Amino acid sequence: MPEPRARFGPVVGLGLAAGTLAAVAGSKAWVVDNSLPAGSDPLGLVADAGEMPIALALSLVVLACWGVLLVTRKVVRRIVAVLALLAAIGLVVAVVVGLFTIPDQVLQAVPEGAGRGAETDVTGWAWAAAVGAVLSVVTTALAVAWAGKWPEMGSRYDAPGGAQPVEVPPEDQTSIDLWKSIDEGRDPTV
């Protein structure tokens, strides 16, 4: 079995793909009422009732956490991985709740005289969201377990800290150093 360090790329790649799938699916209608005549929903009430915006929001949180996992280290990385796992679990709950409640919401949103149907159809987007949610839970759980052993960005990518640069007299600086100090807003002749 490969080391957790070697699993970094595949887990992150699958996690990003799962989060993206869940985000795209979360922005689409999961349930439709095909019995409505064309143009009978000018306000979009039925389409809005067939959506689950919380799934989109949670999947965007998962995606944001993956971005943060790539650039953090140590304890912060572990905390963000746990946050991603919690968001992914919430996403699974949202998908399950949505699959059971959205069909009734769609039926209730159809006006009485508009040819209300007796049944609704679950679209492929609901199932895509379910797949993305489950894969998000799996990959974020792996991130929680293995984040401490994954490669980290070097400290050279960190923002400059409290160390002040050593001032070199202008006569000892190269022309490139002089131009850099001018670019930074300092007068090298002072």
C-alpha positions in Angstrom: 0.0 0.0 0.0 1.5 3.4 -1.0 2.5 6.0 1.6 0.0 8.7 2.5 2.4 11.1 0.8 2.0 9.3 -2.5 -1.8 9.4 -2.1 -1.8 13.2 -1.9 -2.4 13.9 -5.6 -5.2 11.3 -6.2 -7.1 12.2 -3.0 -6.9 15.9 -3.7 -7.8 15.4 -7.4 -10.8 13.2 -6.5 -11.9 15.6 -3.8 -11.8 18.6 -6.1 -13.7 16.6 -8.8 -16.3 15.5 -6.2 -16.8 19.0 -4.9 -17.1 20.4 -8.4 -19.7 17.7 -9.3 -21.7 18.5 -6.2 -21.5 22.2 -6.8 -22.7 22.0 -10.4 -25.5 19.5 -9.4 -26.5 21.7 -6.5 -27.2 24.6 -8.8 -29.6 22.6 -11.0 -33.2 21.5 -10.4 -33.3 18.1 -8.8 -37.0 17.4 -9.3 -39.4 18.5 -12.1 -43.1 18.2 -12.8 -43.3 17.2 -16.4 -47.1 17.3 -16.4 -47.2 21.1 -16.5 -48.1 22.6 -19.9 -45.4 24.7 -21.5 -45.4 28.3 -20.3 -47.6 27.6 -17.3 -44.9 28.6 -14.8 -43.9 32.2 -15.9 -42.6 33.1 -12.4 -40.4 30.1 -12.1 -42.1 28.9 -8.9 -41.9 25.2 -9.7 -38.3 25.4 -10.9 -37.3 27.2 -7.6 -39.1 24.5 -5.6 -37.1 21.8 -7.3 -33.7 23.1 -6.3 -31.6 22.6 -3.1 -29.4 25.7 -2.7 -27.9 24.5 0.6 -26.2 21.7 -1.4 -24.6 24.3 -3.6 -23.4 26.3 -0.6 -22.0 23.3 1.3 -20.2 22.0 -1.8 -18.6 25.4 -2.3 -17.4 25.2 1.3 -15.8 21.8 0.5 -14.1 23.2 -2.5 -12.8 26.2 -0.6 -11.4 23.9 2.1 -9.5 21.9 -0.6 -8.0 25.2 -1.8 -6.9 26.0 1.8 -5.6 22.5 2.4 -3.2 22.9 -0.5 -1.5 26.0 1.0 -1.5 25.4 4.8 0.6 23.3 7.1 0.4 21.3 10.3 -2.5 22.1 12.7 -4.3 24.6 10.4 -4.4 21.9 7.7 -5.9 19.4 10.0 -8.5 21.9 11.2 -9.5 22.8 7.7 -9.7 19.1 6.8 -12.1 18.5 9.7 -14.2 21.6 8.5 -14.3 20.1 5.0 -15.4 16.7 6.4 -18.2 18.5 8.4 -19.3 20.3 5.3 -19.3 17.1 3.3 -21.4 15.3 5.9 -23.8 18.3 5.8 -23.9 17.9 2.0 -24.9 14.2 2.3 -27.6 15.2 4.8 -28.8 17.9 2.4 -29.0 15.5 -0.5 -30.9 12.9 1.5 -33.3 15.5 2.8 -33.7 17.0 -0.6 -34.5 13.7 -2.3 -37.3 13.2 0.2 -38.8 16.7 0.5 -38.3 18.4 -2.9 -40.9 16.3 -4.8 -43.6 17.4 -2.4 -42.4 21.0 -2.6 -42.6 20.9 -6.4 -46.2 19.6 -6.2 -47.2 22.3 -3.7 -45.7 25.0 -5.9 -47.9 24.2 -8.9 -51.0 26.3 -8.8 -54.3 24.4 -8.6 -55.6 25.3 -12.1 -52.3 24.9 -13.9 -52.6 21.2 -14.7 -51.0 19.9 -11.6 -49.5 16.5 -12.0 -49.7 13.6 -9.6 -46.1 12.7 -9.9 -42.7 14.4 -10.2 -39.5 13.2 -11.8 -36.1 13.2 -10.0 -33.5 14.5 -12.5 -30.0 13.1 -12.9 -28.7 16.2 -11.1 -30.0 14.9 -7.8 -28.1 11.6 -8.3 -25.0 13.5 -9.4 -25.2 15.5 -6.2 -25.5 12.3 -4.2 -22.4 10.8 -5.9 -20.5 14.1 -5.4 -21.5 14.2 -1.7 -20.5 10.7 -0.9 -17.2 11.1 -2.7 -16.6 14.3 -0.8 -17.1 12.6 2.5 -14.7 9.8 1.6 -12.0 12.2 0.3 -12.3 14.6 3.2 -12.2 11.8 5.7 -9.0 10.6 4.0 -7.6 14.2 4.2 -8.3 14.3 8.0 -6.5 11.0 8.4 -3.5 11.7 6.2 -3.1 15.5 6.2 -0.3 15.4 8.6 1.8 13.2 6.3 1.1 15.0 3.1 3.7 17.3 1.5 3.6 21.0 2.5 4.6 24.2 0.7 7.9 25.5 1.8 8.2 28.4 4.2 9.7 30.5 1.3 6.2 30.9 0.1 5.1 32.5 3.3 4.4 36.2 3.6 7.4 38.2 4.8 7.7 38.2 8.5 9.1 40.6 11.1 12.7 40.3 9.9 13.9 43.6 8.5 16.2 43.6 5.5 19.8 44.4 6.0 20.6 47.8 4.5 23.5 47.7 2.2 25.3 51.0 1.3 24.5 52.2 -2.2 28.1 51.9 -3.4 28.0 48.1 -2.5 24.7 47.5 -4.3 24.5 46.2 -7.8 22.4 48.1 -10.3 19.7 45.5 -10.0 19.6 46.1 -6.2 19.3 49.8 -6.8 16.4 49.4 -9.2 14.6 47.0 -6.8 14.8 49.5 -4.0 13.3 52.2 -6.3 10.5 49.8 -7.2 9.9 49.2 -3.5 9.5 52.9 -3.0 12.8 53.5 -1.2 15.4 56.0 -2.3 18.8 54.2 -2.6 20.8 57.4 -2.4 19.7 58.3 1.1 
